[in-house]
Amino acid sequence: MSGPNSVCTVSFSVIPGPVAALAHRTTRLTWLLLLGAMLCLLAACGTTQKVGPGYYRVQSGDTLTQIAREHGQTVHSLMRMNDIRNANVLRVGQVLKVGTGGASATSSSSSTSTSAPSPVLPRPANAIDMIWPADGSVDARAKKPSPHGIVITNRAGTPIKAVADGKVVYAGDALRGYGNLVIVDHASGFLTVYAHNQSLDVKEGQRVKQGQRIAAMGSSASNQVGLYFEVRYQGKAVDALRYLPRR
């Protein structure tokens, strides 16, 4: 059996009469614990079913950020494809659409990812003109989610600016590991990511102009003050330094 809509049937040796009696004889807490155990059993059963190409079944401990990286997607694209409102709310056994079905989706556990970094893509002819998102120095030693992203360090509160005209498609702190985060959708398939901010100055759905302040530099979900900046083209992380002007 394969496909995203596989149904797992679990039989319980509990008939209506005993269930009603149990509900009356036990405390509310005990009943809720029993219900929780049943739901956990259902979830565990769900994780044993295979899913079709282009789909992934959530395992215990998975995060949307990790799933996105392993399948060449952005967190925003997975949220959009699967109508997810909160990136931190995933259910064990939940089936996510992760691609177009060209490659078989895996059901690996959430152990340390060994997926190779995204290849360096050539600069497309329709590349947009960008400015630097903040004043400061590029920290080549900083740990970052993508090898193609950069970390710009400066004082807390340093203005963070939109690198090009676009629309804010995410502004919040629900994506684990990114702190206060802004994602801007630009023309020609480009997205830019601005993470670890001290505060945000824009909201989702807002149009921004190149050079407009969108946040203040900070250290949210990070051990240093600095901006994590990333450029994505058609869903894949690309070398940010190839799109920023020389200093």
N, C-alpha and C positions, 0 to 999 in steps of 0.2 A: 504494500500500500504506500502511495506517495502523493504529494500535493499538499498545499497549505491548509486544506479543509478537512484533514483526516480526523475522524472521531474516535475517541477512546472510550470504551464502555467499562465501568467499574461496577461490580455487583457487591452489595453489602447484605450480610445476613441479619438484617433488621427489618421487621415487619411493622406496619402502622401501629398496631396495638402496643407493642413494647416501646416503640419510639415515644408515643404519647405518655405512657406510664413513666418512662425515664425522664421526660421533660418535667413532669409534676414532682418527681421524687428528688431530683437533683437541684443544686443551686444554679443560678444563671451562668456563673463562671464555668462550672463543670460542663454545662451544655455547650457553651461557646468553644471550650477547648475541644470537645468531641467534634463539633462542626469544623473547627480549624484542621483537625487531624484528617477528616474526610477530604477537605479541599486540598491539603498537601498531598494526599494519596492520588487524587485526580491529577494534580500538576505533575507528580512524578511519573504517572502513567503517560502523560502527554509527551514527556521528553524522550520516551522510547520510540516514538513514531518518526519515521523519516519524512522529510519534506522534499518537494520538488526543486529543480534548478531555479535559482533566482530568489530563493526563500531561505530563511534561517530560523531555527527554533531556539529561543532564549534558554540558556543554561544558568544554573545557580551561580551567582556572582558576576554575571555579565553586566557590562555597562554599554550604553548606546555609543559612547565615544569609541570604545574598543571594537564594537561590531562594525561601526562606520569605517574605521581604519582597515580592518581585515577584509572589507569588501569594496574598497575603493570609492566610498561614498563620503559625503559630509554628514554631520549630525543633523543639520537642517534638512537635507534631502531625505534622510530616513524619517524624520518627523513628519515631513510633508507627505511622503508616499504611504505612511502608515497611520496618518491622522493622529499623531502623538502630541498631546498638549504639554506634558511634563517629561523631559528627557530622563529624569531620575526614577520614573515609575515604570518598571518593567516587571512582567510576571513570568515566573519560571514556566516554560512550556508555550509561551506566547510565540506565534509565528509572525515574523517580520518579512516584508518584501525588501530585498537588498539589492536587486538588480533586474536585468531584463531577461534573465534565464539563459544567458550565453554560457555561463559556467556553473557547475554544480555547487550548490550551497553546502557548506560544511556544518557539522554539529559538534565542533570542538568545544572543549570546556573553556573556562575563563582563565586558564593558567597563563603565564607570561607569554605574550604574543611573540611569535617568531617570524611574522610576515615581513617580507622584504620591503624596504622603503620604496616609495613611488619613484618610477624612473624620471629622469630629467627630460622634460618635454621641450621641443624646440619652441621658440617664441613665435606665436601665431601672427599672421599678417594683420589680423584685426585687433591686435593688442591695444589696450587703452593707455592713454598717457596718465601717469600717476605722479604724485608728489610724496615726499616722505611723511609718514603719519605722525612723527614727533621729533623734536630735537633731542639729541643725545648720542651716545656711543653704542655701537653694535657689540654685544657681548658674545664672542665666538665660543665661550666655554659654557654658556648657560644650557641647561637641559630644557628640551622643548618637545612638544608632541610630534612634530614633523621635522625631519632633517632639512626641509626646504624653508621652514619658517625662520624668523629672526627675533632676537630679543634686543630691544633698544632700552638702555638704562639712562636714567636722569633722576631728578628730585621728584618726590611725591607731589602730585598736583600739577605736574607738567601737562600742558594741553595735548590731547590726542585729537588728530584731525582726519577727516575723511580724505582718502588719497585721490578720489575721483567722485564725480556725480553718481548718485545711486539712491537706492531705497533700503532702509533698515528692515531686515527680515528677522532679526533676533536682537533683543536687548534685555538682558536679565542675568541671573546667577544660578540658573537651574542645571547647567551643564557641569557636571562634576569635574574638577581639576582646572577649570578655566576662570573661576572667579566671576567678577562682573565683566560680562562679555557683550560685544557688539559685533554683528555680522551684517555687512552691507552687500547688496546685490547690485552689480554694475551691468553695463551693456556688454554684449558679445560673449556672454557666458562666464563672466568673471565674478568671483566673490572675494571679499577681503574680510579677515578675521582680526579682531582687536581684543586681547584678553588681559586679565589680571588688573583691571582698572580700579582706581579708588572710588570713582563715582561715574554715573552715566548721565549724559546730557540729552539723549535722544530716546524716542520710543519706537516700538515696532510699527511699521507702516509709514513712518515719516520719511519724506524725501530730503536728501542732504546734498549740498553742493561741495565741490572740491575745495578743501581748505577749511571747511566748517568744523568747529569744535564739536566732538561727539562724546568725549569722555575726559577724565583726568587720570594721569598715570598713578598707579598704586601697586599694591602687593597682595591683592585678594587671591586666595588659593595659591600663593607662591611664597617662597622664602626670601625673595628679594624684590626691591622696587624696580619695576620695568614693564615695558609693553611687549607682549608676545604678539607678533604680527605675521599673518600668513596670507598668501595669495592662492586662490584655487581657480582653475580653468576647467570648465565642463566637469566639475565634481572632483578633480584630482589636484592635489597639492603640487605647486610648481615653485621653482626657485624664485623667492621674493626679490632677491637682489638683481635679477635680470629685468625686472619691471620697474624698479625705482631708479631715478636719475642718479648719475654719479655726483658725489659730493666733492 
